[in-house]
Amino acid sequence: MALLKNIVHEQIVRLKDLVSVAPGQIVSKTLVQNKSVSVTLFAFAQGEEISSHDSEGDALVTVFEGVGRFTIHGTDHILKEGESIVMPATLPHAIQAVEDCKWMLTVVF
């Protein structure tokens, strides 16, 4: 049984190409979901957002394309292509696409 899903095995892929921005939407694709780790790809259209919430695990964000605002415990962080940040477990965080944005979320529980 494959642990990674929704991704072709034994082929080179560009993760940012596995999700597409859709106007007025948030698109997601889960690659791994288990009790230890969750890996999800996201594509946010400009202006789309997820309101403040928290997580039981540390969350590593890596932006592949575009610009996103990642608010962690009330502090805004603007991330661009190639940049990453950790959103610590239990701290409230929110996400908004400053422009169309593709990114990966890896949560370690």
Summary of the structure (lengths in Angstrom):
residues: 109
radius of gyration: 13.5
end to end distance: 21.7
largest distance: 41.2
contacts: 308
relative contact order: 0.27
helix: 4%
strand: 57%
